[in-house]
């Protein structure tokens, strides 16, 4: 049987770039920009899994494509790539659900549920592996297997068609995600306050006060933003009088605010969330200036991806007296 040493070395180099070099470079870029950090153990495991993947790739291209040996190795290599993806998406990590990733920046934290992407990639690997398995059996037994769906198809060809359609669909899905993500915007934050002096205007003990946060949502992507839920908590960072209004303390919150769907190619202005200041903090809040921190937790379902974003915004409160 003719072997292809040159082709084997070429694909070994290319695979080592994909399995090892690119992930490690990406890890360093994310860490350098304080987006994500990866443990040394995770990096070492990626290197080990990558080396095994390179060996599979070299063996796959050692034999000509029209041989049973090539197809058997292709079957094993494709299954292994599915295991690699399963690991990358957290499938073997205790306490982490498949496809869950966290991104942390100084003023924003993002939790992504990429289960749909994970299963699509794993499904694509499985279909391609079945194609190579059928081809390996056909070449070994010198017999073609077929299936009739209105017309007769080779079984391996059917798996190849399904795999190609799925790969094209995943590529289109990724492209649409990138485009849509670049056209999402949340901004124009502002706040206003409301004050009710109660039945006795000269007595602050029966006063109530609230703060309303207003913001715009621009969704110029091709997917609607569904199931939007927002929690808003207000904390003091510094205050003019810590005895009247303590620092680093929550003074009001509003939970489980369900907003309408933000449809594609629309901008929704003046979305409002109102927070009532806790009665125990009302007097201090009225009489004392403070630097406030709005902590916003925003969860939604976007293009099949669960997104949980925590954002912190600071603003100055001058007090009312």
C-alpha positions in Angstrom: 0.0 0.0 0.0 1.4 3.4 -1.0 2.1 5.8 1.8 2.0 9.6 1.5 4.8 10.9 3.9 4.8 14.4 2.5 1.1 14.8 2.8 1.2 13.3 6.2 3.7 15.9 7.4 1.9 18.8 5.8 -1.4 18.0 7.5 0.4 17.3 10.7 1.7 20.8 10.7 -1.6 22.3 9.8 -3.5 20.3 12.5 -0.9 21.3 15.1 -1.7 25.0 14.3 -5.4 24.4 14.6 -5.4 22.1 17.7 -2.5 23.6 19.7 -1.1 26.9 18.5 -4.3 28.8 17.8 -6.1 27.9 21.1 -3.0 28.8 23.2 -2.6 32.1 21.3 -6.3 32.9 21.9 -5.9 32.0 25.6 -3.0 34.5 25.9 -4.9 37.3 24.0 -8.0 36.9 26.2 -5.9 36.8 29.4 -3.8 39.8 28.3 -7.0 41.8 27.8 -8.5 40.7 31.1 -11.4 39.0 29.3 -10.9 35.4 30.4 -8.3 33.4 32.4 -7.5 29.7 31.9 -5.9 27.4 34.4 -2.5 25.9 33.6 -4.2 22.5 33.9 -6.7 23.3 31.2 -3.9 24.5 28.9 -1.8 21.4 29.5 -4.9 19.2 28.7 -5.4 21.2 25.5 -1.8 20.5 24.5 -2.1 16.8 25.2 -5.4 16.4 23.4 -4.0 18.5 20.5 -0.9 16.2 20.2 -3.2 13.2 19.9 -5.3 15.0 17.3 -2.2 15.8 15.3 -1.2 12.1 15.4 -4.7 11.1 14.1 -4.5 13.7 11.3 -1.1 12.4 10.2 -2.2 8.8 10.2 -5.3 9.8 8.3 -3.3 11.3 5.5 -0.6 8.6 5.5 -2.8 6.3 3.3 -4.5 7.2 0.0 -8.1 8.5 0.3 -9.6 5.5 -1.6 -8.3 2.9 0.8 -10.1 1.3 3.7 -7.2 2.2 6.1 -7.7 5.9 5.3 -11.4 5.8 6.0 -10.9 3.9 9.3 -8.4 6.5 10.5 -10.7 9.3 9.3 -13.5 7.7 11.3 -11.4 7.6 14.4 -10.0 11.2 13.8 -13.5 12.6 13.4 -14.8 10.9 16.6 -11.7 12.3 18.4 -12.4 15.8 17.1 -15.9 15.5 18.6 -14.4 14.5 21.9 -12.0 17.5 21.6 -14.9 19.9 21.0 -16.8 18.3 23.9 -13.9 19.1 26.2 -13.4 22.6 24.9 -17.1 23.3 25.6 -16.8 22.1 29.2 -18.3 18.6 28.7 -15.8 17.0 31.0 -15.5 19.8 33.6 -17.1 18.9 36.9 -19.8 21.4 38.0 -19.9 23.2 34.6 -22.8 22.5 32.2 -21.9 21.9 28.5 -21.3 25.1 26.6 -21.2 27.5 29.6 -18.5 30.2 29.4 -17.9 33.3 31.6 -16.2 36.5 30.6 -15.2 39.1 33.2 -14.2 42.7 32.6 -13.8 45.5 35.2 -17.4 46.8 34.7 -19.1 43.9 33.0 -19.4 40.2 33.5 -21.0 37.9 30.9 -22.2 34.3 31.2 -22.9 32.6 27.9 -24.8 29.4 27.5 -23.5 28.0 24.2 -25.3 24.7 24.5 -26.8 25.0 21.0 -23.5 25.7 19.4 -21.9 22.8 21.3 -24.5 20.3 20.2 -24.4 21.5 16.6 -20.7 20.9 16.4 -20.9 17.6 18.1 -23.7 16.5 15.9 -21.8 17.6 12.8 -18.8 15.5 14.0 -21.0 12.5 14.5 -22.6 12.6 11.0 -19.2 12.9 9.4 -17.9 10.0 11.5 -20.8 7.9 10.3 -19.9 8.8 6.7 -16.3 7.6 7.1 -17.5 4.4 8.9 -19.8 3.4 6.1 -17.0 4.2 3.5 -14.5 2.1 5.4 -16.8 -0.9 5.5 -17.7 -0.5 1.8 -14.0 -0.3 0.8 -13.1 -3.3 3.0 -16.0 -5.5 1.8 -15.9 -4.0 -1.7 -19.7 -3.6 -1.5 -21.8 -0.4 -1.6 -24.7 0.1 0.8 -27.6 2.2 -0.3 -30.9 3.6 0.9 -34.0 4.5 -1.1 -35.7 7.9 -0.4 -37.8 8.3 -3.6 -34.6 7.5 -5.4 -31.6 5.3 -4.5 -28.7 6.9 -2.6 -25.4 5.5 -1.4 -25.6 5.4 2.4 -22.2 7.1 2.7 -23.3 9.8 0.2 -26.4 10.5 2.2 -24.3 11.0 5.4 -22.0 13.2 3.3 -24.9 15.4 2.1 -26.3 15.7 5.6 -22.9 16.6 7.0 -22.2 19.2 4.3 -25.7 20.8 4.8 -25.1 20.9 8.5 -21.6 22.4 8.2 -22.9 25.1 5.8 -25.8 25.8 8.2 -23.4 26.1 11.2 -21.1 28.4 9.2 -24.1 30.6 8.2 -25.3 30.6 11.8 -21.8 31.7 13.1 -21.7 34.4 10.5 -25.1 35.7 11.4 -24.1 35.7 15.1 -21.1 37.8 14.4 -23.0 40.3 12.3 -25.9 40.5 14.8 -23.6 40.8 17.8 -21.8 43.7 16.2 -25.1 45.5 15.7 -26.4 45.3 19.3 -26.2 48.3 21.6 -27.3 49.2 25.1 -26.8 52.8 26.1 -27.9 56.3 26.8 -28.2 55.5 30.5 -29.8 58.2 32.7 -31.6 58.3 36.0 -34.3 60.4 37.6 -35.8 60.5 41.0 -39.3 60.8 42.6 -40.0 62.1 46.0 -43.2 61.8 48.1 -43.0 63.9 51.3 -45.9 61.9 52.8 -48.6 63.3 55.1 -46.2 65.5 57.1 -43.9 67.4 54.7 -41.7 68.6 57.6 -41.2 65.1 58.9 -38.8 63.0 56.8 -39.7 59.8 58.5 -42.7 59.2 56.4 -41.1 60.2 53.1 -40.6 57.8 50.2 -38.2 58.2 47.3 -37.4 56.2 44.2 -34.9 56.3 41.4 -35.8 55.4 37.8 -33.1 54.2 35.4 -33.7 54.9 31.7 -31.9 53.3 28.9 -32.1 52.5 25.1 -31.8 49.1 23.4 -30.7 49.0 19.8 -31.1 45.7 18.1 -30.0 46.1 14.5 -29.2 42.4 14.2 -31.3 39.7 12.5 -32.4 38.0 15.7 -35.0 39.2 18.1 -34.1 39.4 21.8 -36.5 37.2 23.8 -37.3 36.6 27.4 -35.6 39.7 28.8 -35.4 39.8 32.5 -33.6 42.6 34.4 -32.6 43.0 38.1 -31.4 46.3 39.3 -29.8 47.0 42.6 -28.4 50.4 43.9 -25.4 50.5 46.1 -23.6 53.4 47.8 -19.9 53.6 46.9 -19.0 56.7 48.9 -21.2 59.1 50.9 -20.9 62.6 52.3 -21.9 61.4 55.7 -21.3 57.7 56.4 -23.2 57.8 59.7 -26.3 59.0 57.9 -25.9 56.9 54.8 -23.4 54.0 55.1 -21.0 53.3 52.3 -20.8 50.1 50.3 -24.4 49.1 51.2 -27.4 48.2 49.1 -30.1 50.9 49.5 -32.7 49.6 47.0 -33.4 46.9 44.5 -36.0 45.9 41.9 -36.0 42.2 40.8 -37.5 40.2 37.9 -38.4 43.0 35.6 -39.7 41.4 32.5 -39.4 43.6 29.4 -41.0 43.2 26.0 -39.3 41.4 23.1 -36.8 43.6 21.3 -37.4 42.8 17.6 -34.7 42.8 15.0 -33.7 46.0 13.2 -35.4 48.2 15.8 -34.3 50.7 18.5 -36.4 50.8 21.7 -35.8 54.0 23.6 -36.6 55.1 27.1 -36.9 51.7 28.8 -37.6 52.3 32.5 -36.9 50.4 35.7 -37.9 52.1 39.0 -36.3 51.2 42.3 -37.8 52.2 45.7 -35.1 53.2 48.2 -35.4 51.1 51.4 -37.3 53.0 54.1 -34.4 52.6 56.5 -32.2 54.6 54.1 -34.7 57.2 53.0 -33.7 60.0 55.5 -29.9 59.5 54.9 -30.5 59.4 51.1 -32.4 62.6 51.2 -29.9 64.5 53.3 -26.6 63.1 52.0 -24.8 63.2 48.7 -23.3 60.0 47.5 -21.6 58.2 44.6 -24.0 55.4 43.6 -23.4 52.2 41.7 -26.2 50.7 39.6 -25.7 47.0 39.3 -27.8 45.7 36.4 -28.3 42.0 35.8 -29.6 41.4 32.3 -30.6 37.9 31.1 -32.0 36.9 27.8 -32.2 34.3 25.0 -30.6 35.5 21.8 -30.3 33.3 18.7 -30.5 30.1 20.8 -27.8 31.4 23.2 -28.5 32.1 26.8 -26.9 35.4 27.9 -26.5 36.7 31.4 -24.8 40.1 31.6 -23.9 42.0 34.8 -23.1 45.7 34.3 -22.0 48.3 36.9 -22.6 52.0 36.3 -21.7 54.8 38.7 -23.5 58.1 39.1 -23.4 61.0 41.6 -26.3 61.7 43.8 -26.4 65.3 45.2 -29.0 64.7 47.9 -32.2 66.8 48.2 -31.3 68.9 51.3 
